[in-house]
Each structure stands twice: as C-alpha cells, then as structure tokens.
Amino acid sequence: MTKNLQAAGYPLVVTDLRRESAEGLLAEGARWAESPREVAASADLVITMLPTPKHVAAVASGANGIVAGLPDGGTWVDMSTSVPDVLDGIRRTEAHRGLHLLDAPVSGMSIGAANGMLQIFVGGDAVDVARLRPVFEAMGDPERILHVGGHGAGYAVKLMINQLWFSHLVATAEVLSVGVAAGVDLGVLRDALVASPANSTFVSRDVLSILDHGDYDEGFAIALACKDLGLSVDLARSVGMPVELSSLVEQIFRRARARFGDLAGEMTPVRLYEEMLGRDLRREAGEHAAEVAA
C-alpha cells in the first residue's frame, strides 16, 4: 500500500517497529521517522495499518504517539481491521482540537494491496472522504472505494465482510469434502456449484488458490484471521445480536490455528477437512488449463 502511495507521487514519512521493512521506500526517497509522533508532526496525513486494536491504541497514545504529534485540525486515517473504541476515545478527549479521524479498513488480500486494487470501506464525514479520495485511489480500486457511513461504519462493514467470507470458506470446505467422499469428481462438483444458485465469489474464484496451487494464503496469517473473527463476535455481542454460526466458524478457525500454527495461511481451515477426507482437495491440471483458456 505504501509503495503504491509512493508510486503515485506522495512524499512519505514512515516508521515501523522494523526499520528494514522500509528500506525499499527509503531508497526511493521516503524519510524515516523515529516515532509515530514524528510522523504525525511531519505529514499532512497520517495513515496506520496495524494488526489489532491494541496496536492502534499503542501508536496513538503516550508522549511519542500520533495524538501528541498531530497538529490541531490534523487528519488521521486508520486502515486497520479494528473497532471504533480507540478513535472514539480520542474524539472525546481531543474534541477541542478539530481533528479529522476516519476509519478505512480494506479488503482484497495481499494481491489487492500489491496491485493497488483494494476495496476500501470508509467511515467518516463526507467532506473528509471526498478530500482524501485521491489518496484512497492510489491504494484501491476507484470503483470499490465506498463511503459506508459515519465514524466506525468502516470498521463494522469490514468485520461483517470478513465474517461472511470466513463462513463461506468453512461451508465450501465442508461441501467439497463431503461431495468428494461421496464419489463426485472435485472439478465437476465445483463447476456444478458455480453454475448453481449456491455460487459465491469464494467458490468461483478464491478457493482456486487451494484447488489449483495448494496455496492457503500465507500472506495473511490465521492468527490475524482469528483476531478478526473475535472482533466480529465481540461486535455482535456489543449490539445484542446472537451469532451462533459465526461463533462456530470462529472455533473452527481457532482449531486450525492450534493445529497448524499462528503463521499458517488464513485459508488453512480447509486443511482440517482435507485431513478428515484423507486427501488434498486438488483439481487435475487439465481442468485448470481448460478454465484459464475459457
């Protein structure tokens, strides 16, 4: 995401826990900052993309935090998959400073980040969203940069998207495994699902990384997927909605994390079903070639 901002011509001031992660950016002219405070004091716009709400809170607070460095009227966009609590707390305590705080989490996996074609779901004031649209377009698909509501709406939409996608993953793994165990050819079964009312983006596209390449998307660790599922269930609890299915999906993901480790890919729960099936879910090479040709 940062490389795409740089390629679009935005001068960057960057910081991270690991300076080596910024070496490519620094070589292209970005300036290193020693703290989040220094970034906020040196830039017209602060952008964060962090693993969990506690990390967002950590870089926001304290003498070296973002809040201490932001000038009055400054702008901060948090693109993490998170919850509203951190930014809401800052709005309350810093209300007199006229800060512009937006939540803008993303979807599109690591390939979308690399290609600058992420979906971005922005929560905040319409004027701020319009002002920052060129920045979002440097990282995302212009047709899929959506202003989804007021403060916190971006976080909520992203959590619901993740929850549904993870549910699709578990349901698809079950259906494919049962069908194959019943003697149906994997490629034929998947094609039938695509042609049916039960089709989904996961069935038609995302699952192919596993079926054709054995790729469980290690670009996004299952530990982070479990974090997102936990936040989703917590959100449901906070608004008084029972989510029995989502809670079960969360437990399946946590079982896969315990079995295969924190750094396993986010699609690793499929491996639980492959183990029960006694074989990997893989299409024949000819089936893959035929689909690519079509």
C-alpha positions as CSV (number, residue, x, y, z in Angstrom):
1,M,0.0,0.0,0.0
2,T,2.8,2.4,0.9
3,K,4.7,1.6,-2.3
4,N,1.6,2.5,-4.3
5,L,1.3,5.8,-2.5
6,Q,4.9,6.5,-3.3
7,A,4.4,5.5,-6.9
8,A,1.5,7.9,-7.1
9,G,3.9,10.7,-6.2
10,Y,3.1,11.2,-2.5
11,P,6.2,12.1,-0.4
12,L,6.3,9.8,2.6
13,V,7.4,9.9,6.2
14,V,7.4,6.4,7.6
15,T,8.0,4.4,10.7
16,D,7.7,0.8,11.8
17,L,8.9,-1.5,14.5
18,R,11.4,-2.8,12.0
19,R,13.3,-0.2,10.0
20,E,14.4,-2.9,7.5
21,S,10.8,-3.2,6.4
22,A,11.0,0.4,5.0
23,E,14.3,0.0,3.2
24,G,12.8,-0.1,-0.3
25,L,10.7,3.0,0.5
26,L,13.7,4.9,1.9
27,A,15.7,4.1,-1.2
28,E,13.0,5.8,-3.3
29,G,13.0,8.9,-1.2
30,A,10.8,8.3,1.8
31,R,12.0,9.8,5.1
32,W,12.4,7.7,8.2
33,A,10.8,8.9,11.5
34,E,11.8,7.6,14.9
35,S,8.3,7.6,16.3
36,P,4.6,7.8,15.4
37,R,4.6,11.3,16.9
38,E,7.3,12.4,14.5
39,V,5.3,11.0,11.6
40,A,2.2,12.9,12.7
41,A,4.1,16.1,13.2
42,S,5.8,15.9,9.8
43,A,2.9,14.9,7.5
44,D,-0.3,16.4,6.2
45,L,-2.0,13.0,6.6
46,V,-1.3,10.1,8.9
47,I,-2.2,6.5,7.8
48,T,-2.0,3.5,10.1
49,M,-2.3,-0.2,9.1
50,L,-1.9,-2.4,12.1
51,P,-2.7,-5.9,13.3
52,T,-5.1,-5.3,16.3
53,P,-6.9,-2.5,18.2
54,K,-4.3,-2.7,21.0
55,H,-1.6,-1.8,18.4
56,V,-3.7,1.1,17.2
57,A,-4.0,2.3,20.7
58,A,-0.3,1.9,21.4
59,V,0.8,4.0,18.4
60,A,-1.9,6.6,19.2
61,S,-1.1,7.2,22.9
62,G,1.8,8.5,25.0
63,A,4.5,11.1,24.6
64,N,5.6,9.5,21.3
65,G,2.2,8.7,20.0
66,I,0.2,10.0,17.0
67,V,-2.1,12.1,19.1
68,A,0.8,14.0,20.6
69,G,2.2,14.8,17.2
70,L,-0.9,15.7,15.3
71,P,-1.4,19.4,14.8
72,D,-4.8,20.9,15.6
73,G,-7.0,20.2,12.6
74,G,-4.8,17.3,11.5
75,T,-6.0,14.2,9.7
76,W,-5.5,10.5,10.7
77,V,-6.9,7.6,8.7
78,D,-6.8,4.2,10.4
79,M,-6.9,1.4,7.7
80,S,-6.6,-1.4,10.2
81,T,-9.3,-4.1,10.8
82,S,-10.3,-2.8,14.2
83,V,-13.2,-1.5,16.3
84,P,-14.3,2.1,16.9
85,D,-13.3,2.3,20.6
86,V,-9.8,3.8,20.1
87,L,-10.7,6.6,17.7
88,D,-14.0,7.3,19.6
89,G,-12.0,7.8,22.7
90,I,-9.6,10.3,21.0
91,R,-12.6,12.2,19.6
92,R,-13.9,12.6,23.1
93,T,-10.7,13.6,24.8
94,E,-9.4,15.8,21.9
95,A,-12.7,17.3,20.8
96,H,-11.4,20.8,21.2
97,R,-8.6,20.3,18.6
98,G,-10.7,19.8,15.5
99,L,-9.0,16.6,14.4
100,H,-10.3,14.6,11.4
101,L,-10.3,10.9,12.2
102,L,-11.5,8.3,9.7
103,D,-11.7,4.5,9.7
104,A,-11.0,3.0,6.3
105,P,-10.3,-0.8,6.5
106,V,-9.6,-2.7,3.3
107,S,-10.4,-6.0,1.6
108,G,-8.7,-7.7,-1.3
109,M,-6.0,-9.9,0.2
110,S,-2.3,-9.4,-0.3
111,I,-2.6,-9.4,-4.1
112,G,-5.0,-6.5,-4.0
113,A,-2.6,-4.5,-1.8
114,A,0.3,-5.2,-4.2
115,N,-1.7,-4.2,-7.3
116,G,-3.3,-1.1,-5.8
117,M,-6.8,-2.6,-6.3
118,L,-8.0,-2.9,-2.7
119,Q,-11.6,-2.4,-1.7
120,I,-11.7,0.4,0.9
121,F,-14.7,1.0,3.2
122,V,-14.5,4.5,4.7
123,G,-16.3,5.7,7.8
124,G,-16.3,9.4,8.5
125,D,-17.5,12.8,7.4
126,A,-18.4,13.1,3.7
127,V,-16.3,16.2,3.2
128,D,-13.2,14.4,4.5
129,V,-13.9,11.3,2.4
130,A,-14.1,13.4,-0.8
131,R,-10.9,15.3,0.2
132,L,-9.0,12.1,0.7
133,R,-10.3,10.2,-2.3
134,P,-7.2,10.7,-4.5
135,V,-5.1,9.1,-1.6
136,F,-7.5,6.2,-1.4
137,E,-7.4,5.7,-5.2
138,A,-3.6,5.3,-5.1
139,M,-4.2,2.2,-3.0
140,G,-7.6,0.9,-4.1
141,D,-9.9,0.3,-7.0
142,P,-11.7,3.6,-7.7
143,E,-15.0,1.7,-8.3
144,R,-14.8,0.0,-4.9
145,I,-13.9,2.8,-2.6
146,L,-17.1,3.2,-0.6
147,H,-18.2,5.7,1.9
148,V,-20.2,3.4,4.1
149,G,-21.4,5.9,6.8
150,G,-20.2,7.8,9.8
151,H,-17.4,7.2,12.2
152,G,-17.0,3.5,12.9
153,A,-19.1,2.3,10.0
154,G,-16.0,1.3,8.0
155,Y,-14.8,-0.9,10.8
156,A,-18.2,-2.6,11.1
157,V,-18.6,-3.2,7.4
158,K,-15.1,-4.8,7.2
159,L,-15.8,-7.1,10.1
160,M,-19.0,-8.2,8.6
161,I,-17.3,-8.9,5.2
162,N,-14.6,-10.9,6.9
163,Q,-17.2,-12.8,8.9
164,L,-19.2,-13.8,5.8
165,W,-16.0,-14.7,3.8
166,F,-14.7,-16.9,6.6
167,S,-18.1,-18.6,6.8
168,H,-18.1,-19.2,3.0
169,L,-14.7,-20.8,3.4
170,V,-15.8,-23.3,6.1
171,A,-19.0,-24.1,4.2
172,T,-17.2,-24.6,1.0
173,A,-14.6,-26.9,2.6
174,E,-17.4,-29.0,4.1
175,V,-19.4,-29.2,0.8
176,L,-16.4,-30.1,-1.3
177,S,-15.1,-32.7,1.2
178,V,-18.5,-34.4,1.5
179,G,-19.0,-34.4,-2.2
180,V,-15.6,-35.9,-2.9
181,A,-16.1,-38.5,-0.2
182,A,-19.4,-39.5,-1.9
183,G,-17.5,-40.1,-5.1
184,V,-18.1,-36.9,-7.1
185,D,-15.2,-35.6,-9.1
186,L,-13.8,-32.5,-7.4
187,G,-13.7,-30.4,-10.6
188,V,-17.2,-31.5,-11.6
189,L,-18.6,-30.7,-8.2
190,R,-17.0,-27.2,-8.1
191,D,-18.3,-26.5,-11.6
192,A,-21.8,-27.5,-10.6
193,L,-21.6,-25.2,-7.6
194,V,-20.5,-22.3,-9.8
195,A,-23.5,-23.0,-12.1
196,S,-26.0,-23.1,-9.2
197,P,-27.8,-20.6,-7.0
198,A,-25.3,-21.6,-4.3
199,N,-22.4,-19.9,-6.1
200,S,-20.3,-17.3,-4.4
201,T,-17.1,-15.4,-5.1
202,F,-15.3,-17.8,-2.8
203,V,-16.5,-20.8,-4.8
204,S,-16.0,-19.2,-8.2
205,R,-12.6,-17.6,-7.5
206,D,-11.0,-17.6,-4.1
207,V,-11.0,-21.4,-3.5
208,L,-9.0,-21.9,-6.7
209,S,-5.8,-20.9,-5.0
210,I,-6.2,-24.1,-3.0
211,L,-7.7,-26.4,-5.6
212,D,-5.1,-25.5,-8.3
213,H,-2.0,-24.4,-6.3
214,G,-2.3,-25.7,-2.8
215,D,-2.0,-22.1,-1.6
216,Y,-3.7,-21.3,1.7
217,D,-2.8,-17.6,1.5
218,E,0.1,-17.3,4.0
219,G,0.2,-13.6,3.1
220,F,-2.5,-13.3,5.8
221,A,-1.8,-15.3,8.9
222,I,-4.5,-17.4,10.6
223,A,-3.7,-15.7,13.9
224,L,-4.9,-12.4,12.3
225,A,-8.0,-14.2,10.9
226,C,-8.8,-15.4,14.4
227,K,-8.4,-11.9,15.7
228,D,-10.8,-10.6,13.1
229,L,-13.4,-13.3,13.9
230,G,-13.1,-12.5,17.6
231,L,-13.7,-8.8,16.9
232,S,-16.7,-9.7,14.8
233,V,-18.3,-11.9,17.5
234,D,-17.5,-9.2,20.1
235,L,-19.2,-6.6,17.9
236,A,-22.3,-8.8,17.7
237,R,-22.3,-9.2,21.5
238,S,-22.0,-5.4,22.0
239,V,-25.1,-4.8,19.9
240,G,-27.1,-7.6,21.4
241,M,-27.2,-10.0,18.4
242,P,-26.8,-13.7,18.8
243,V,-24.4,-15.2,16.3
244,E,-24.3,-19.0,16.7
245,L,-23.0,-19.7,13.3
246,S,-20.3,-17.1,13.4
247,S,-19.2,-18.4,16.8
248,L,-18.9,-21.9,15.4
249,V,-16.8,-20.6,12.4
250,E,-14.5,-18.8,14.9
251,Q,-14.0,-22.1,16.8
252,I,-13.1,-23.9,13.6
253,F,-10.5,-21.3,12.7
254,R,-9.1,-21.4,16.2
255,R,-8.8,-25.2,16.0
256,A,-6.9,-24.8,12.7
257,R,-4.6,-22.3,14.3
258,A,-3.9,-24.7,17.2
259,R,-3.2,-27.5,14.7
260,F,-1.1,-25.7,12.1
261,G,0.4,-22.6,14.0
262,D,-0.1,-18.9,14.1
263,L,1.6,-18.2,10.8
264,A,-0.4,-20.7,8.7
265,G,-2.5,-19.0,6.0
266,E,-6.0,-17.7,6.6
267,M,-7.5,-20.5,4.4
268,T,-5.8,-23.2,6.5
269,P,-9.1,-24.4,8.0
270,V,-9.6,-26.2,4.7
271,R,-6.7,-28.5,5.7
272,L,-8.8,-29.7,8.6
273,Y,-11.3,-31.1,6.2
274,E,-8.6,-32.5,3.9
275,E,-7.2,-34.4,6.8
276,M,-10.6,-35.9,7.6
277,L,-11.1,-36.7,3.9
278,G,-7.7,-38.3,3.7
279,R,-6.6,-36.4,0.6
280,D,-5.9,-32.9,-0.6
281,L,-8.6,-31.0,-2.5
282,R,-6.8,-30.5,-5.8
283,R,-8.2,-30.3,-9.3
284,E,-6.4,-32.1,-12.2
285,A,-4.0,-29.9,-14.2
286,G,-6.2,-30.3,-17.3
287,E,-9.2,-28.9,-15.6
288,H,-7.2,-25.8,-14.5
289,A,-5.9,-25.3,-18.0
290,A,-9.4,-25.5,-19.5
291,E,-10.8,-22.9,-17.2
292,V,-7.9,-20.5,-17.8
293,A,-8.4,-20.9,-21.6
294,A,-12.2,-20.3,-21.3
